[in-house]
Amino acid sequence: MTLSLEVLNEVIRNRRSIFPPSYTGEEISMQEIEMILENANYAPTHRLTEPWRFTIFRGNGLHKLADFLGETYRNQTTPENFSEAKYDGTRQKALRSAAVIAINMELHPEKVPEWEELAAVACAVQNMWLTASALKIGSYWSTPGNLEQLGAFLELKPNEKCVGLFYMGRFDGATKPAVRKPIGDKLTWIED
Ligand SMILES: Cc1cc2nc3c(=O)[nH]c(=O)nc-3n(C[C@H](O)[C@H](O)[C@H](O)COP(=O)(O)O)c2cc1C
């Protein structure tokens, strides 16, 4: 395999968070979703616990997710603070997506601390994000405030946790440049 550094740099540096309002509604093929998930599986993992677990919502599954998100918002909001527009916007995030992947982790407390499992899952999500980006699929990692309820909705086991939703959809391809302060501001060199 000859890995082009130019391609690697381009994929890493051009990956962006692309949000559901930009999604066109066009389908994402099963092969593309499988490639995204397959690459997740190559993330580094301490003691090979491979803690990443995924629940994939497509088709009618997206309606079930939209219903859950909408009703959770309704139940967590007092009647005077309830906004029909926010309720609808919450549902539309799922309904505008071609697929949504719940990001879950399986914990192995006898082997590694939880933060290492989370770190491995985050590496898996980065692999997914980069692959989606290379496939010109918009995506982003969302961490809603209702992760515990989401875990119950997903029927996770006691040793599993949900750490967010990975929204995906086709978009027009236009991206903004990354907003980052220079790496030089974040480094300490020790050389002698
Ligand atoms: C762990 C994690 C959780 C995130 N959660 C949210 C979120 O809940 N809502 C959101 O709008 N963006 C979320 N993001 C995306 C960030 O807002 C985004 O990465 C950041 O603005 C930088 O933009 P970029 O991804 O286009 O470089 C999350 C990113 C990470 C890594």
PDBQT file of the ligand as one rigid body, heavy atoms in Angstrom, charges set to zero:
ROOT
HETATM    1  C1  LIG A 201     -17.074  14.684  21.876  1.00  0.00    +0.000 C 
HETATM    2  C2  LIG A 201     -17.704  15.721  20.987  1.00  0.00    +0.000 A 
HETATM    3  C3  LIG A 201     -18.999  16.123  21.236  1.00  0.00    +0.000 A 
HETATM    4  C4  LIG A 201     -19.618  17.078  20.414  1.00  0.00    +0.000 A 
HETATM    5  N1  LIG A 201     -20.911  17.444  20.683  1.00  0.00    +0.000 NA
HETATM    6  C5  LIG A 201     -21.501  18.387  19.929  1.00  0.00    +0.000 A 
HETATM    7  C6  LIG A 201     -22.841  18.787  20.205  1.00  0.00    +0.000 A 
HETATM    8  O1  LIG A 201     -23.508  18.255  21.098  1.00  0.00    +0.000 OA
HETATM    9  N2  LIG A 201     -23.371  19.760  19.445  1.00  0.00    +0.000 N 
HETATM   10  C7  LIG A 201     -22.667  20.363  18.418  1.00  0.00    +0.000 A 
HETATM   11  O2  LIG A 201     -23.202  21.254  17.772  1.00  0.00    +0.000 OA
HETATM   12  N3  LIG A 201     -21.424  19.967  18.101  1.00  0.00    +0.000 NA
HETATM   13  C8  LIG A 201     -20.815  18.993  18.833  1.00  0.00    +0.000 A 
HETATM   14  N4  LIG A 201     -19.542  18.567  18.529  1.00  0.00    +0.000 N 
HETATM   15  C9  LIG A 201     -18.889  19.075  17.311  1.00  0.00    +0.000 C 
HETATM   16  C10 LIG A 201     -18.045  20.309  17.612  1.00  0.00    +0.000 C 
HETATM   17  O3  LIG A 201     -18.926  21.403  17.791  1.00  0.00    +0.000 OA
HETATM   18  C11 LIG A 201     -17.107  20.560  16.427  1.00  0.00    +0.000 C 
HETATM   19  O4  LIG A 201     -16.215  19.475  16.310  1.00  0.00    +0.000 OA
HETATM   20  C12 LIG A 201     -16.309  21.851  16.612  1.00  0.00    +0.000 C 
HETATM   21  O5  LIG A 201     -17.152  22.971  16.494  1.00  0.00    +0.000 OA
HETATM   22  C13 LIG A 201     -15.192  22.004  15.592  1.00  0.00    +0.000 C 
HETATM   23  O6  LIG A 201     -15.717  21.997  14.289  1.00  0.00    +0.000 OA
HETATM   24  P1  LIG A 201     -15.236  20.939  13.193  1.00  0.00    +0.000 P 
HETATM   25  O7  LIG A 201     -15.639  19.575  13.680  1.00  0.00    +0.000 OA
HETATM   26  O8  LIG A 201     -15.958  21.320  11.918  1.00  0.00    +0.000 OA
HETATM   27  O9  LIG A 201     -13.745  21.060  13.056  1.00  0.00    +0.000 OA
HETATM   28  C14 LIG A 201     -18.907  17.628  19.313  1.00  0.00    +0.000 A 
HETATM   29  C15 LIG A 201     -17.578  17.204  19.086  1.00  0.00    +0.000 A 
HETATM   30  C16 LIG A 201     -16.987  16.267  19.893  1.00  0.00    +0.000 A 
HETATM   31  C17 LIG A 201     -15.565  15.834  19.618  1.00  0.00    +0.000 C 
ENDROOT
TORSDOF 0
